């Protein structure tokens, strides 16, 4: 059903929505949710027959890009050739968004965990196939997957490759042997490397971060929403340093942390920014489902990031210089962060719940015939390069580009990344 059509920033935009089953394994049980997707093309091309490109957003729990006159750059280039589809992953944005209120309505922890389990990669791929068949008359399309969008791409290739003509992946090649402990062993090492590089670049910031941490330990300040700010919550700001401009953003954030030279109090605007950056109000599903993306039928995550952290004393709250953490979700977050508290019991059940079926079919991927091009970033803080290289060698018809020019968000930073990916499969 078409919702609305309009022009924004020189682009023609059509907003659309479809009802889909909540549970694709039991679609006749009567429970449905709404999936929203946005169509983008050049205004002069709105009635033309164009190839389709669907963007698979990062996440989990990520809504799609909202286009503006400045980008994202890859999108402004893509509309010259494609009709671009920007879906909000189920449970995010305008696709029956899950919030704490959603969780509070559940009858018990098991029911809430079962509900969350319906928002995994299998369900997202089933939604995409439903959109393709019902909104686009079954026309096959190309996909562009950023970060977790690459994980979704391999799930798509494993279970519904008939809908795909070409696939592009940027910074998102998962291991085909999901093991959360192994992932975090590697990514903690990468975060430590990033922190050393950060302090080498901004040596004065070691003293600043230490002073902030010492103040937090001594005074336990409250954020504007009433949450107590702890050192371990403050450390989660390290999530930003694996992005192209993340180090600069962190540097400017802490520059004015204190109200005076005596460091007697933290600035309100600093506390407000920390609250937003660490609060998950916009995307609680990211926290709720994050470790689940490394689950398998024979391997539960069971809070692997928390378990592995104990093996890395440099990330202790009292270690100086203070080391920030990265893309790790911990059980204490669901106690300390108000937006996540309603998810606490559900995620505890989910953390010990094995998958009913694997996300990846290794045999089918080995025989894959859909052309795939992948950008692998050598210094990626979130997706381990060695695990990625193991995977690309095991997937048929996949060509990759290994680069040290970009951080994890290279696709967002430079449209040339998408151009390079297209060139890798141009004649295939």
Beta strands, then each sheet from edge to edge (+ up, - down):
strand 1: 2-8
strand 2: 11-21
strand 3: 32-42
strand 4: 51-56
strand 5: 82-87
strand 6: 141-146
strand 7: 164-170
strand 8: 371-377
strand 9: 398-403
sheet 1: 1+ 2- 3+ 5- 4- 6- 7- 8- 9-
end
